């Protein structure tokens, strides 16, 4: 079965050309080509830049960190009041 689209059938010169493999020969004495120049890579986190900026600008309170770390290690950090407050804050944030 032979098909013809816009006058291009199986005997078309266009089809004969496109069915042949393309060969590119590079002379052995040709200088190596540099890869094409690329722009610098860039990463953007939409909606997170303000959070990252805040985290980077906050000073760490070493005394507070040491206190909380000691409470966690002693098993006294998590109390019902702290968990209730955390849940309340989380729900408030989710409702905004």
Secondary structure, DSSP 8 states (H G I E B T S, - for coil): ----BTTB-TT-HHHHHHTS-------TTS---------------TTTHHHHHHHHHS---HHHHHHHHHHHHHT-S--HHHHHHHHHHHHHHHH-
